[in-house]
Amino acid sequence: RAHFCAACCYVTPHYVRRPAGATDDAWREAMGYQRRARGFEPKEQYYNRMAGYLTLWAALLQAEAVPIYDERTEQMRMEPHANPAGAAEAWRWLARLANQKAQRITPTLLLAFLKPSAHMLARRYPRQTEKLLRFLATDYLLSVESLLAASSGARGA
């Protein structure tokens, strides 16, 4: 987990706050933007990279079997295995994100996380998952829409 957290602060999930007096470069570096020859990677590339890390993390959380190589038959087989993180960790991640004020990257993070893990969460916590998804689709994403409208209005003014 530490490697994931070092590469992507959203695995925690954690939105990096801009420290008072921090330069744009210092803030981008703290968020995990990669330096390029001329500044930093574009925002779209950063979002895609963070989504990739988060998708992989969510896929690992939902895994319920491990591949085993059988030397005798020279074949791979899948064996059920209890995931030490699993659904409980996925649920904690989703609850932590939902309890934070939405940011511009939030929809990207939610989609990246839910694509591989929503079925596992719905199977383990059917009623709670339905309620949480309803909350995310209505109230939470409305706050994202208002955030985006406010930021685009501020730029247009």
C-alpha atoms as an extended CHARMM CRD file, in Angstrom:
* protein
*
       157  EXT
         1         1  ARG       CA              0.0000000000        0.0000000000        0.0000000000  PROA      1               0.0000000000
         2         2  ALA       CA              2.8290000000        2.4030000000        0.7590000000  PROA      2               0.0000000000
         3         3  HSD       CA              4.0200000000        2.2910000000       -2.8560000000  PROA      3               0.0000000000
         4         4  PHE       CA              0.5460000000        3.1860000000       -4.0780000000  PROA      4               0.0000000000
         5         5  CYS       CA              0.2490000000        6.0490000000       -1.5900000000  PROA      5               0.0000000000
         6         6  ALA       CA              3.6420000000        7.4020000000       -2.6100000000  PROA      6               0.0000000000
         7         7  ALA       CA              2.5980000000        7.4140000000       -6.2720000000  PROA      7               0.0000000000
         8         8  CYS       CA             -1.0030000000        8.5820000000       -5.7900000000  PROA      8               0.0000000000
         9         9  CYS       CA             -2.2840000000       10.5570000000       -2.7940000000  PROA      9               0.0000000000
        10        10  TYR       CA             -5.8560000000        9.6170000000       -3.7320000000  PROA      10              0.0000000000
        11        11  VAL       CA             -5.3270000000        5.9910000000       -2.6650000000  PROA      11              0.0000000000
        12        12  THR       CA             -5.6810000000        7.2820000000        0.9060000000  PROA      12              0.0000000000
        13        13  PRO       CA             -7.9460000000        9.2840000000       -0.2790000000  PROA      13              0.0000000000
        14        14  HSD       CA             -6.4340000000       12.6490000000        0.4520000000  PROA      14              0.0000000000
        15        15  TYR       CA             -6.8240000000       15.9670000000       -1.3220000000  PROA      15              0.0000000000
        16        16  VAL       CA             -3.6290000000       17.9690000000       -0.9940000000  PROA      16              0.0000000000
        17        17  ARG       CA             -4.3850000000       21.4380000000        0.3380000000  PROA      17              0.0000000000
        18        18  ARG       CA             -2.4240000000       24.3270000000       -1.0230000000  PROA      18              0.0000000000
        19        19  PRO       CA             -0.2150000000       25.6820000000        1.7690000000  PROA      19              0.0000000000
        20        20  ALA       CA             -0.3560000000       29.4150000000        2.3540000000  PROA      20              0.0000000000
        21        21  GLY       CA              2.2370000000       31.1470000000        0.2140000000  PROA      21              0.0000000000
        22        22  ALA       CA              3.0540000000       28.0440000000       -1.8420000000  PROA      22              0.0000000000
        23        23  THR       CA              3.9400000000       28.5650000000       -5.4760000000  PROA      23              0.0000000000
        24        24  ASP       CA              1.9770000000       26.8210000000       -8.2270000000  PROA      24              0.0000000000
        25        25  ASP       CA              5.0060000000       24.6020000000       -8.8780000000  PROA      25              0.0000000000
        26        26  ALA       CA              5.3400000000       23.5870000000       -5.2220000000  PROA      26              0.0000000000
        27        27  TRP       CA              1.6450000000       22.7720000000       -5.0110000000  PROA      27              0.0000000000
        28        28  ARG       CA              1.6590000000       20.6940000000       -8.2050000000  PROA      28              0.0000000000
        29        29  GLU       CA              4.6950000000       18.8120000000       -6.9590000000  PROA      29              0.0000000000
        30        30  ALA       CA              2.9600000000       18.0960000000       -3.6410000000  PROA      30              0.0000000000
        31        31  MET       CA             -0.0730000000       16.7240000000       -5.5240000000  PROA      31              0.0000000000
        32        32  GLY       CA              2.1220000000       14.3740000000       -7.5440000000  PROA      32              0.0000000000
        33        33  TYR       CA              2.3060000000       16.0860000000      -10.9130000000  PROA      33              0.0000000000
        34        34  GLN       CA              5.3200000000       14.8580000000      -12.8720000000  PROA      34              0.0000000000
        35        35  ARG       CA              7.8970000000       17.3900000000      -13.9760000000  PROA      35              0.0000000000
        36        36  ARG       CA              8.5310000000       17.7490000000      -17.6780000000  PROA      36              0.0000000000
        37        37  ALA       CA             11.2090000000       19.6110000000      -19.5940000000  PROA      37              0.0000000000
        38        38  ARG       CA              8.9100000000       22.6420000000      -19.6770000000  PROA      38              0.0000000000
        39        39  GLY       CA              6.9530000000       22.6600000000      -16.4360000000  PROA      39              0.0000000000
        40        40  PHE       CA              4.5930000000       19.8790000000      -15.4360000000  PROA      40              0.0000000000
        41        41  GLU       CA              2.4680000000       17.2780000000      -17.1720000000  PROA      41              0.0000000000
        42        42  PRO       CA             -0.9100000000       18.5500000000      -18.4110000000  PROA      42              0.0000000000
        43        43  LYS       CA             -3.8940000000       18.2300000000      -16.0700000000  PROA      43              0.0000000000
        44        44  GLU       CA             -5.6120000000       15.6550000000      -18.3080000000  PROA      44              0.0000000000
        45        45  GLN       CA             -2.5170000000       13.4330000000      -18.2470000000  PROA      45              0.0000000000
        46        46  TYR       CA             -2.2570000000       13.8230000000      -14.4570000000  PROA      46              0.0000000000
        47        47  TYR       CA             -5.9410000000       12.8790000000      -14.0180000000  PROA      47              0.0000000000
        48        48  ASN       CA             -5.4950000000        9.8280000000      -16.2530000000  PROA      48              0.0000000000
        49        49  ARG       CA             -2.3880000000        8.7030000000      -14.3670000000  PROA      49              0.0000000000
        50        50  MET       CA             -4.0680000000        9.1020000000      -10.9710000000  PROA      50              0.0000000000
        51        51  ALA       CA             -7.1430000000        7.2390000000      -12.2850000000  PROA      51              0.0000000000
        52        52  GLY       CA             -4.8600000000        4.4230000000      -13.4590000000  PROA      52              0.0000000000
        53        53  TYR       CA             -3.3110000000        4.0060000000      -10.0200000000  PROA      53              0.0000000000
        54        54  LEU       CA             -6.7190000000        4.1020000000       -8.3750000000  PROA      54              0.0000000000
        55        55  THR       CA             -8.2160000000        1.5810000000      -10.8140000000  PROA      55              0.0000000000
        56        56  LEU       CA             -5.3840000000       -0.8250000000      -10.0980000000  PROA      56              0.0000000000
        57        57  TRP       CA             -5.7880000000       -0.3070000000       -6.3340000000  PROA      57              0.0000000000
        58        58  ALA       CA             -9.5440000000       -0.9670000000       -6.5570000000  PROA      58              0.0000000000
        59        59  ALA       CA             -8.9420000000       -4.0710000000       -8.6800000000  PROA      59              0.0000000000
        60        60  LEU       CA             -6.5370000000       -5.4250000000       -6.0610000000  PROA      60              0.0000000000
        61        61  LEU       CA             -9.0790000000       -4.7680000000       -3.3100000000  PROA      61              0.0000000000
        62        62  GLN       CA            -11.7920000000       -6.7180000000       -5.0910000000  PROA      62              0.0000000000
        63        63  ALA       CA             -9.6030000000       -9.7270000000       -5.9070000000  PROA      63              0.0000000000
        64        64  GLU       CA            -10.8550000000      -12.8750000000       -4.2080000000  PROA      64              0.0000000000
        65        65  ALA       CA             -8.5870000000      -15.4440000000       -5.8570000000  PROA      65              0.0000000000
        66        66  VAL       CA             -4.8750000000      -15.7240000000       -6.5450000000  PROA      66              0.0000000000
        67        67  PRO       CA             -3.1340000000      -17.3910000000       -9.4580000000  PROA      67              0.0000000000
        68        68  ILE       CA             -1.1290000000      -20.4880000000       -8.5280000000  PROA      68              0.0000000000
        69        69  TYR       CA              1.3510000000      -22.1140000000      -10.8760000000  PROA      69              0.0000000000
        70        70  ASP       CA              1.1940000000      -25.8900000000      -10.7920000000  PROA      70              0.0000000000
        71        71  GLU       CA              4.6470000000      -27.1910000000      -11.7430000000  PROA      71              0.0000000000
        72        72  ARG       CA              3.3620000000      -30.7000000000      -12.2920000000  PROA      72              0.0000000000
        73        73  THR       CA              0.8470000000      -29.7290000000      -14.9770000000  PROA      73              0.0000000000
        74        74  GLU       CA              2.6400000000      -26.4950000000      -15.9710000000  PROA      74              0.0000000000
        75        75  GLN       CA             -0.7110000000      -24.7350000000      -15.7490000000  PROA      75              0.0000000000
        76        76  MET       CA             -2.0010000000      -21.7210000000      -13.8560000000  PROA      76              0.0000000000
        77        77  ARG       CA             -5.0810000000      -22.1100000000      -11.7270000000  PROA      77              0.0000000000
        78        78  MET       CA             -7.0320000000      -19.6900000000       -9.5920000000  PROA      78              0.0000000000
        79        79  GLU       CA             -7.4960000000      -20.4930000000       -5.9260000000  PROA      79              0.0000000000
        80        80  PRO       CA             -9.8570000000      -18.6670000000       -3.5810000000  PROA      80              0.0000000000
        81        81  HSD       CA             -7.9700000000      -16.5340000000       -1.1040000000  PROA      81              0.0000000000
        82        82  ALA       CA             -9.1690000000      -14.1570000000        1.5920000000  PROA      82              0.0000000000
        83        83  ASN       CA             -8.1110000000      -10.6320000000        0.6850000000  PROA      83              0.0000000000
        84        84  PRO       CA             -6.7380000000       -8.9520000000        3.8310000000  PROA      84              0.0000000000
        85        85  ALA       CA             -7.9190000000       -5.5420000000        2.6160000000  PROA      85              0.0000000000
        86        86  GLY       CA            -10.8510000000       -6.4120000000        0.3900000000  PROA      86              0.0000000000
        87        87  ALA       CA            -14.3570000000       -5.0420000000        0.6080000000  PROA      87              0.0000000000
        88        88  ALA       CA            -13.8900000000       -3.4310000000        4.0180000000  PROA      88              0.0000000000
        89        89  GLU       CA            -10.9950000000       -1.3170000000        2.7470000000  PROA      89              0.0000000000
        90        90  ALA       CA            -12.8850000000       -0.4420000000       -0.4420000000  PROA      90              0.0000000000
        91        91  TRP       CA            -15.8870000000        0.6360000000        1.6180000000  PROA      91              0.0000000000
        92        92  ARG       CA            -13.6920000000        2.7740000000        3.8850000000  PROA      92              0.0000000000
        93        93  TRP       CA            -12.1200000000        4.4430000000        0.8440000000  PROA      93              0.0000000000
        94        94  LEU       CA            -15.4920000000        5.2650000000       -0.6620000000  PROA      94              0.0000000000
        95        95  ALA       CA            -16.8740000000        6.5800000000        2.6490000000  PROA      95              0.0000000000
        96        96  ARG       CA            -13.7880000000        8.7370000000        3.2310000000  PROA      96              0.0000000000
        97        97  LEU       CA            -14.0590000000       10.2580000000       -0.2310000000  PROA      97              0.0000000000
        98        98  ALA       CA            -17.7930000000       10.9010000000        0.1790000000  PROA      98              0.0000000000
        99        99  ASN       CA            -17.1570000000       12.6490000000        3.5150000000  PROA      99              0.0000000000
       100       100  GLN       CA            -14.7440000000       15.1500000000        1.9790000000  PROA      100             0.0000000000
       101       101  LYS       CA            -15.6120000000       18.2770000000        0.0450000000  PROA      101             0.0000000000
       102       102  ALA       CA            -15.6220000000       17.4230000000       -3.6520000000  PROA      102             0.0000000000
       103       103  GLN       CA            -12.7710000000       18.6260000000       -5.8520000000  PROA      103             0.0000000000
       104       104  ARG       CA            -12.4870000000       18.9030000000       -9.6220000000  PROA      104             0.0000000000
       105       105  ILE       CA            -10.8050000000       15.4800000000       -9.8510000000  PROA      105             0.0000000000
       106       106  THR       CA            -13.4910000000       13.7520000000       -7.7600000000  PROA      106             0.0000000000
       107       107  PRO       CA            -15.6530000000       12.4000000000      -10.6330000000  PROA      107             0.0000000000
       108       108  THR       CA            -12.5350000000       10.9110000000      -12.2480000000  PROA      108             0.0000000000
       109       109  LEU       CA            -11.5660000000        9.2510000000       -8.9720000000  PROA      109             0.0000000000
       110       110  LEU       CA            -15.0420000000        7.8590000000       -8.3310000000  PROA      110             0.0000000000
       111       111  LEU       CA            -15.3330000000        6.3550000000      -11.7900000000  PROA      111             0.0000000000
       112       112  ALA       CA            -11.8210000000        4.8900000000      -11.6380000000  PROA      112             0.0000000000
       113       113  PHE       CA            -12.5460000000        3.2910000000       -8.2670000000  PROA      113             0.0000000000
       114       114  LEU       CA            -16.0830000000        2.0650000000       -8.8910000000  PROA      114             0.0000000000
       115       115  LYS       CA            -15.4770000000        0.4450000000      -12.2830000000  PROA      115             0.0000000000
       116       116  PRO       CA            -13.5360000000       -2.5120000000      -10.8380000000  PROA      116             0.0000000000
       117       117  SER       CA            -15.0450000000       -2.5720000000       -7.3390000000  PROA      117             0.0000000000
       118       118  ALA       CA            -18.7470000000       -1.6370000000       -7.4800000000  PROA      118             0.0000000000
       119       119  HSD       CA            -19.9280000000       -5.2020000000       -8.0920000000  PROA      119             0.0000000000
       120       120  MET       CA            -17.9430000000       -6.4870000000       -5.1100000000  PROA      120             0.0000000000
       121       121  LEU       CA            -19.2690000000       -3.7120000000       -2.8650000000  PROA      121             0.0000000000
       122       122  ALA       CA            -22.8380000000       -4.3410000000       -4.0140000000  PROA      122             0.0000000000
       123       123  ARG       CA            -22.4690000000       -8.0610000000       -3.3400000000  PROA      123             0.0000000000
       124       124  ARG       CA            -20.9750000000       -7.5440000000        0.1380000000  PROA      124             0.0000000000
       125       125  TYR       CA            -23.0090000000       -4.4940000000        1.2310000000  PROA      125             0.0000000000
       126       126  PRO       CA            -26.1200000000       -4.4670000000       -1.0150000000  PROA      126             0.0000000000
       127       127  ARG       CA            -28.3460000000       -1.9730000000        0.8200000000  PROA      127             0.0000000000
       128       128  GLN       CA            -25.5540000000        0.3590000000        1.8950000000  PROA      128             0.0000000000
       129       129  THR       CA            -24.0250000000        0.4160000000       -1.5820000000  PROA      129             0.0000000000
       130       130  GLU       CA            -27.3520000000        1.3270000000       -3.1400000000  PROA      130             0.0000000000
       131       131  LYS       CA            -27.7840000000        4.1960000000       -0.6510000000  PROA      131             0.0000000000
       132       132  LEU       CA            -24.2290000000        5.4410000000       -1.1160000000  PROA      132             0.0000000000
       133       133  LEU       CA            -24.4390000000        5.3280000000       -4.9130000000  PROA      133             0.0000000000
       134       134  ARG       CA            -27.7220000000        7.2340000000       -4.8000000000  PROA      134             0.0000000000
       135       135  PHE       CA            -26.0910000000        9.8690000000       -2.5630000000  PROA      135             0.0000000000
       136       136  LEU       CA            -23.0700000000       10.1250000000       -4.8670000000  PROA      136             0.0000000000
       137       137  ALA       CA            -25.2220000000       10.4080000000       -8.0020000000  PROA      137             0.0000000000
       138       138  THR       CA            -27.3880000000       13.1470000000       -6.5440000000  PROA      138             0.0000000000
       139       139  ASP       CA            -26.1310000000       15.3020000000       -3.6860000000  PROA      139             0.0000000000
       140       140  TYR       CA            -22.4010000000       14.6940000000       -3.9930000000  PROA      140             0.0000000000
       141       141  LEU       CA            -22.0820000000       15.1370000000       -7.7430000000  PROA      141             0.0000000000
       142       142  LEU       CA            -24.3090000000       18.2200000000       -7.5590000000  PROA      142             0.0000000000
       143       143  SER       CA            -21.6470000000       19.7520000000       -5.3200000000  PROA      143             0.0000000000
       144       144  VAL       CA            -19.0520000000       18.8790000000       -7.9870000000  PROA      144             0.0000000000
       145       145  GLU       CA            -21.1930000000       20.5310000000      -10.6690000000  PROA      145             0.0000000000
       146       146  SER       CA            -21.5360000000       23.7010000000       -8.5860000000  PROA      146             0.0000000000
       147       147  LEU       CA            -17.7820000000       23.6710000000       -7.9260000000  PROA      147             0.0000000000
       148       148  LEU       CA            -17.0630000000       23.4080000000      -11.6620000000  PROA      148             0.0000000000
       149       149  ALA       CA            -19.6150000000       26.1030000000      -12.4920000000  PROA      149             0.0000000000
       150       150  ALA       CA            -18.1290000000       28.4480000000       -9.8920000000  PROA      150             0.0000000000
       151       151  SER       CA            -14.5660000000       27.8950000000      -11.0970000000  PROA      151             0.0000000000
       152       152  SER       CA            -15.4790000000       28.3420000000      -14.7790000000  PROA      152             0.0000000000
       153       153  GLY       CA            -17.4970000000       31.4540000000      -13.9020000000  PROA      153             0.0000000000
       154       154  ALA       CA            -14.5370000000       32.8870000000      -12.0050000000  PROA      154             0.0000000000
       155       155  ARG       CA            -12.2920000000       32.3230000000      -15.0290000000  PROA      155             0.0000000000
       156       156  GLY       CA            -14.8050000000       33.8180000000      -17.4250000000  PROA      156             0.0000000000
       157       157  ALA       CA            -15.2370000000       36.9740000000      -15.3230000000  PROA      157             0.0000000000
